[in-house]
Amino acid sequence: MTKKLKQILKKEFLYYSVIFLILAFIMHSDLLSDPFSRLEIMQEKENYSHPFFYSFIVYSVILVLRIIINFVSKIFEKKSN
């Protein structure tokens, strides 16, 4: 049971990390050209938590959609059997 839970947590952390990186590059395209200036701006404004907050919101929406899709697919699997 714990091995399965660890695998699930690793997979979900990977999903969250990918969402985090995609949102970071979409919102701040200067991260690719000059990441140190972006970090300096973050330090000046002291807004460290907003990327994690936005990523969590998007992750939550995607998670709910995944759960709904999984539920609906299980219903159709039972009907076909």
Backbone torsions as a table, in degrees:
resi	resn	phi	psi	omega
1	MET	NA	-45.0	-178.1
2	THR	-69.0	-31.5	178.4
3	LYS	-66.4	-41.7	178.8
4	LYS	-65.8	-41.1	178.5
5	LEU	-62.7	-41.8	178.0
6	LYS	-61.7	-40.9	178.5
7	GLN	-64.7	-41.7	179.0
8	ILE	-63.9	-44.4	179.8
9	LEU	-64.0	-39.7	177.8
10	LYS	-63.3	-42.7	-179.8
11	LYS	-64.4	-44.9	-179.8
12	GLU	-66.9	-37.0	176.7
13	PHE	-64.9	-37.1	176.7
14	LEU	-64.1	-44.8	176.9
15	TYR	-57.8	-47.3	-179.3
16	TYR	-62.1	-42.9	-179.0
17	SER	-64.1	-40.8	178.8
18	VAL	-65.4	-43.3	177.1
19	ILE	-60.9	-43.7	179.1
20	PHE	-57.8	-48.3	-178.4
21	LEU	-67.7	-41.8	179.5
22	ILE	-62.5	-45.9	179.0
23	LEU	-64.7	-37.9	179.4
24	ALA	-62.1	-43.3	-178.9
25	PHE	-75.4	-28.7	176.7
26	ILE	-72.0	-45.3	-175.8
27	MET	-76.9	-30.9	-176.1
28	HIS	-131.3	81.8	-177.5
29	SER	-66.9	-18.2	178.4
30	ASP	-71.4	-7.5	175.9
31	LEU	-63.0	-30.0	179.5
32	LEU	-76.2	-35.9	-176.6
33	SER	-88.8	-43.0	-177.2
34	ASP	-145.7	80.4	-176.0
35	PRO	-67.1	-27.7	-177.4
36	PHE	-70.1	-34.1	176.6
37	SER	-66.8	-37.0	177.0
38	ARG	-63.9	-41.6	178.3
39	LEU	-65.1	-37.3	177.3
40	GLU	-64.7	-41.2	178.4
41	ILE	-63.1	-41.2	178.0
42	MET	-61.9	-40.7	179.8
43	GLN	-67.3	-37.7	179.1
44	GLU	-66.0	-42.9	-177.6
45	LYS	-84.9	-13.9	-179.1
46	GLU	53.7	44.7	178.0
47	ASN	-113.2	76.5	-176.2
48	TYR	-87.0	-24.3	-170.8
49	SER	-90.6	-19.2	-174.2
50	HIS	-62.2	-35.4	177.7
51	PRO	-64.2	-37.8	179.6
52	PHE	-69.7	-37.1	179.3
53	PHE	-65.8	-48.5	179.1
54	TYR	-63.5	-40.5	178.8
55	SER	-64.0	-39.0	179.0
56	PHE	-64.9	-39.1	178.6
57	ILE	-63.5	-48.3	-179.9
58	VAL	-64.7	-42.0	177.8
59	TYR	-59.9	-41.9	-179.4
60	SER	-64.2	-42.2	178.5
61	VAL	-63.3	-45.8	179.3
62	ILE	-64.2	-37.8	178.5
63	LEU	-63.4	-43.7	178.3
64	VAL	-62.8	-42.8	177.4
65	LEU	-62.3	-41.0	177.5
66	ARG	-62.8	-41.2	179.8
67	ILE	-65.4	-43.7	179.2
68	ILE	-63.1	-45.2	179.7
69	ILE	-62.7	-41.5	178.7
70	ASN	-63.3	-42.7	179.5
71	PHE	-63.3	-46.8	-179.6
72	VAL	-64.6	-40.7	179.4
73	SER	-65.3	-35.4	176.8
74	LYS	-67.2	-36.2	177.2
75	ILE	-62.7	-45.3	-179.8
76	PHE	-69.7	-30.2	175.6
77	GLU	-65.7	-41.1	179.9
78	LYS	-67.6	-37.0	179.8
79	LYS	-69.2	-33.8	-178.8
80	SER	-76.0	-21.6	179.8
81	ASN	-83.4	NA	NA
